[in-house]
């Protein structure tokens, strides 16, 4: 059986710009940065949270041909690839304020949605990101 998710990916068009955003602005840390010859293996994660990395993947070889890569870049730029990654926080409004002061552009302000307070943003490439402060769950009833 499967135990956990260890890695997922986000398409980016430029690794240095991605590092500036994901590490410099969002505050993630680099977990791997390797030249594999055919591609750069660049992953980031929430500091102190090993085991769940995000591959900052450039569309193109070896995973896809250039025509497909151009289509992917077009879809990502339009925000047409849908939700890409979600983060949790203990204080959505404070996180929103801190990130906004670092130059992160949000698509909306934090909103209470019943399951928690949630805010949306897009990275410099067009990927949709959500940050949520989960609502407190009531204690389990005892018999």
C-alpha positions in Angstrom: 0.0 0.0 0.0 1.0 3.6 -0.5 2.1 5.5 2.6 2.6 9.1 1.5 3.2 11.5 -1.3 6.9 12.3 -1.6 7.0 14.6 -4.6 4.8 16.6 -6.9 5.7 19.1 -9.6 5.0 22.6 -10.7 5.8 23.8 -14.2 8.1 26.8 -14.3 9.7 28.5 -17.2 12.9 29.8 -15.6 14.6 28.2 -12.6 16.2 31.3 -11.2 12.9 33.2 -11.3 11.3 30.2 -9.7 13.9 30.2 -6.9 13.3 33.9 -6.4 9.6 33.3 -6.0 9.3 30.0 -4.2 12.4 30.5 -1.9 12.8 34.3 -1.8 9.2 35.3 -1.5 7.2 32.2 -0.2 10.0 31.2 2.1 10.4 27.6 1.0 13.9 25.9 1.1 15.8 24.1 -1.6 15.8 20.4 -0.9 17.8 19.3 -4.1 19.5 21.0 -6.9 21.3 18.7 -9.3 22.3 18.8 -12.9 21.1 15.5 -14.4 22.6 16.3 -17.8 19.2 16.3 -19.6 17.6 18.5 -17.0 18.0 20.3 -13.7 16.4 18.5 -10.8 15.4 21.4 -8.6 13.1 20.7 -5.6 11.8 22.9 -2.8 9.8 22.2 0.4 8.4 23.9 3.4 11.3 24.4 5.9 11.6 21.5 8.3 9.1 19.4 6.4 11.1 16.6 4.7 9.3 14.0 2.7 7.1 16.3 0.6 9.0 18.1 -2.2 7.9 20.1 -5.2 9.9 19.7 -8.4 10.2 23.0 -10.2 10.1 21.5 -13.6 10.7 23.2 -16.9 8.5 21.9 -19.7 10.6 20.3 -22.4 13.0 17.4 -22.9 13.4 14.8 -21.6 9.8 14.6 -20.5 8.2 16.1 -23.6 9.0 17.4 -27.1 9.2 21.1 -27.8 5.8 21.4 -29.4 4.2 19.9 -26.3 6.3 22.1 -24.1 5.1 25.2 -25.9 1.5 24.1 -25.4 2.2 23.5 -21.7 3.8 27.0 -21.3 0.8 28.6 -23.0 -1.7 26.8 -20.7 0.3 27.6 -17.6 0.6 31.3 -18.6 -3.2 31.5 -18.9 -3.7 29.9 -15.5 -5.6 27.1 -17.4 -3.9 24.2 -15.7 -6.0 24.5 -12.6 -4.9 24.3 -9.0 -1.2 23.3 -8.7 -0.2 23.4 -5.0 -1.8 24.2 -1.6 -0.2 25.2 1.6 -1.5 25.5 5.2 -0.7 28.2 7.7 -1.6 29.0 11.3 -2.7 32.6 10.5 -3.9 33.2 6.9 -4.2 37.0 7.4 -0.7 37.4 8.8 0.7 35.1 6.0 -1.2 37.2 3.4 0.2 40.4 4.9 3.8 39.1 5.1 3.8 37.7 1.6 2.2 40.8 0.1 5.0 42.9 1.7 7.5 40.7 -0.1 5.9 41.5 -3.4 3.6 38.4 -3.9 0.6 39.3 -6.0 -2.7 37.8 -4.8 -5.8 37.0 -6.8 -8.0 37.7 -3.8 -7.9 38.6 -0.1 -8.3 35.9 2.5 -11.9 34.6 2.7 -13.7 32.5 5.3 -15.0 29.4 3.6 -16.3 27.2 6.4 -13.4 24.7 6.2 -11.0 27.6 7.0 -9.7 30.9 5.9 -8.3 30.6 2.3 -6.4 32.9 -0.1 -5.3 32.5 -3.7 -2.3 33.7 -5.6 -0.5 32.9 -8.8 3.2 32.4 -9.3 5.2 34.4 -11.9 4.4 31.7 -14.5 0.6 31.5 -14.0 0.3 28.5 -11.6 -2.6 28.8 -9.1 -1.6 28.4 -5.5 -3.9 28.3 -2.4 -3.0 29.0 1.2 -5.5 27.9 3.9 -5.8 28.3 7.7 -7.8 25.2 8.5 -10.8 25.8 10.8 -10.6 24.2 14.2 -12.2 20.8 14.2 -14.5 20.0 17.1 -13.2 17.3 19.6 -14.5 13.8 18.8 -17.5 12.9 20.9 -16.9 10.3 23.6 -19.4 7.7 24.7 
